[in-house]
Amino acid sequence: MELYLDLFSQPCRSVFLFAKVAGIPFDFKHVDLAAGQQFSEEFGKISSVRKVPVMKDGNFILTESIAILMYLAQKHSSSVADHWYPADLQLRARVNEYLSWQHMNLRSHGSKVFLLRSLFPIIMGSEAPKEKMDPAMEDLKQSLKLLEETFLQDKPFIVGNKISLADLVAVVEAMQPVGTGIDVFESRPKLSAWRDRVKKEIGEKLFDEAHEMIMNIGSISQKLQGDQLEMLKPKFQKLFS
C-alpha cells in the first residue's frame, strides 16, 4: 500500500499517524505541496483532484482523508484495536458525528488562521489585514469551544474513555494554528489535558515526528518561489477578497 502525503497537511498527518500507530505497513510517497508536485503529470495519474492524502492499495486508489481512515480501520479490523473505529453502533455514530462536524468547523477555521498567518505574508507580501484576521480568530475560538464543551465535555476522549479516529482528526487540526505561534491550548486546561492524553496514546516521539514540519513552518518560504508563488497569488486574492 502506498500513501501519498505531505505532513504540512493536517489530513495527511491524521492518515500517517493512524497507519503508524495501528501498525499498518505502507510506503510513504512524499508529495511536496509547496514545490507544486501535486500539479505534476506523474501525480495527476494518481489523483485527478491533485490533493493529498491519496491511498493506493494495489489497483484501488482512494482520496479524502476521512474515507481513507475508515477504509484502513475496516480493512484491518482484525488487527486494529476496536476503540479507533468502534463496532458498537452508537459509539461509531459518535465518531462519525465528530468527523462530519469538523470539516466546516475546526478544520475550516483552523486552516484559515493558518493560511492568513503563515502563507498570506509570503504570497501577498504583507501581513493579513486585521479585518480578515480578527473574524478568523473568532471563528476558531468558537470551534475550539464547541470541541471542548460539546464533543469532549468531561470525558478523557471525544467518544469516551478510549481514543478514536475522532481524537486523531481533532488534534491534528488543533495543532495547525500552533505552528504559526497561536497556542490554542493556552488558557484551555481541559483541552490541553486532552491533547496530552492523545499524544501519550499515540506516542510522543511519533506525535512530534508528524508535527515537526508544521512546527518549523518558516521553512516553507524557501520552497514557495517563482512560478509557484505567482500561481498562488490569484487564488489567495480570490479566497480573501
N, C-alpha and C positions, 0 to 999 in steps of 0.2 A: 504494500500500500504506500502511496505517495501523498504527502501533504504539502501543498504549495502555500507558503506562509511568508509574512513579514511581521516580525514581532513589534514593530511600531503600532500595528493594528490591534485593537482590543479583541475583536472576534478571533483573530489569528492566535492571540495569546490563550484564549479560552480553549480552543481546539488543541493547541500544543500542550497546555498543562494537563488537560484531561487524558490525552493519549499517553503522556508520560506517566502520570500518577496511576493510571489504570494498567500500565504495563502493556499497552497495545503497540506492537512494533510498527514502525513506519520509516520511510525515507524522507528526510527534511529537504524540501526544494525551496530555496530562498528566492523570493520574488522581490526585488528592491524597488519599492514603490516610488521612493524619492528620485531614483535614477530613471524611472519611467519604464521599467522592464515589463510592467503589465500591458504595455502597448506593443510589445514585440510580436513579430509574426509567430514565433515559437509558442509564446503563451496563449496567443489567440486561438491556437489549435486545441488548447486545453479548456479555455473558457471564453466564450464569445462575449460575456458581460465584462471581462477584463478586470475582475475584482478578486481579492483573496479574502478568506481562505478558499482553496479548492482541494477536494479529496479525489484521488484516482485509485480505485480499488479494482485491480485487474482492468477490465474494459469499462467499468462503471465509473462515471465522473459525476460528482455531486458538488454543488456550490451552496452557499449560505451556511453560516456557522452553526445556527441552531439545528438545521437539518442534519448537518454533519455530526454534531454532538449526539443527537438522538439515534442516528444510524449506528454510530460506534457503540453506544451504550447497549443497543438492542442486538446488534450482531455479536457482540462479545458478552452477552448477558450471563453466560455460564462461568465466566472468569472475572467479570467486573462486579464489584460489590453492589448489592441491590440499592443501597441508600443513594447512589448517584442519580438513578432514574427509577424510582420505586415501582415495583409491580402492583402494589396496592393502588386501587383506582383513585381514591381520594388524595393520597399523597402525591401520586403522579399528576393529578389535576392541579395541585398547588404549585408544583414545579412548572407546569405548562402555563399556569396563570401568571407567574412572575415573568417567564420568558416571553409571553405575549405582551405584557405591560411595558417591559423595559425598552423595547425598540424606539418608541416615540417619547420616552421619558428620560430615564437616566442615560441611556446610550446617546440619544439625540442631544440632550442638554450638555452632557459632559464633553461630547465631541465638538460642539460649537465653541465652548470655552477654550478647549484645546486649540482649535483652529485659529481663533481670534488672538490668543496669547502667544502661540508658538510659530504659526505659519504666516499669519497676516503680515507681521512686520517684515518678514523675509521676502514675501511675494509682492506686497504692495509698497514697501519702502517706508512705512510709517507705523506707529502704534495704532491699534484698533481704536476707532472713535468711542468716546465714553457713552454715547447714546446707543451703541451696539453692545458694548461690554457690560454695562450695568443690567440691562434686561436679561442677558445671557446668564449672568451670575445669579440673578433672582430665580430664573427657571431651574438652574442647577440646584440651588438651595431647596427649592420646593420638591424636586425629585429625591434628593437625599433625605428630606423629612419624611416623605412617603415610604421610602425604603426602610427607614428606621421605625416609623410608627405604625405603618400598615402591614408591611411584609415581615419585618424582623420581630417587632414587638418585644416581648421579654424572653424570646426563645434563643437558644445558643446559635441556631442557624435558621434560614428562611423557612424551611419546611418543618423543622422541629429540632430533635436532639442530634441529628446527624447531617453532615454536609451533603449537598446535592449539586446538580448542574446549575441550579438557580444561584447558589452562592458563588460558584466559579465565574459565571457570566457577570454577576453583580460586581464582584471585587475587581475584575479587570477594567470595568467601566469606571468605577470609583477611583482607580489608580491613574487614569488618563490625565485629569487635571493636575494631579500631584506632580507629574513630570514637568509641568510648566511653573511650578512654585506655589501652587494653591493647595495647601494641605486640607483636604475636605474632612479629615478625621479630627482635626484640631477643634476643641470645644464640643466634640461629639463623643463622649466617653463610651456610650453604648456601641456606636458604630466602630469606634477604634478597637474595642474589645472583640467585636465580631471579626474585624479584619485580622486581628492577631490569631483568632481561633482558626480561621480559614487558612492563614499562612502556615500554621502549625500542622494542620491536616494535610496540606499539600506537600509540606516540607520547605523549610526556609530557604535552603540552597536552590531548589527548583523554582520557587516563587521569585527569588531575586534574579535568577538567570533569565526568566521570562520577562522581567521588567527592567533589565539592565539598559536596554536601548532607550526606553521611554524616560528613564531617569537621567539619561545623558542626551536629551533632546537637542542640545546645541550642535551636535554632530550633523544634524540633518541639513543645516545651512550649507555645509561643504558639498552636499550632493545635489542640492537644488540650484543648478547653474544653467546658463544659456537657454537653449530651446525649451527645456522642461519648465524653467521659471516663467518664460514668456507664455507658454501654453496654459499655465495655471492662472495667470492674471485675469483673463476674461471670466474664468469660472468663479474666481473669488469676487470679482466685481458684480457678477450676477447673483451670487449667493448672499452677499452682504450689502446689496444696493438698497 
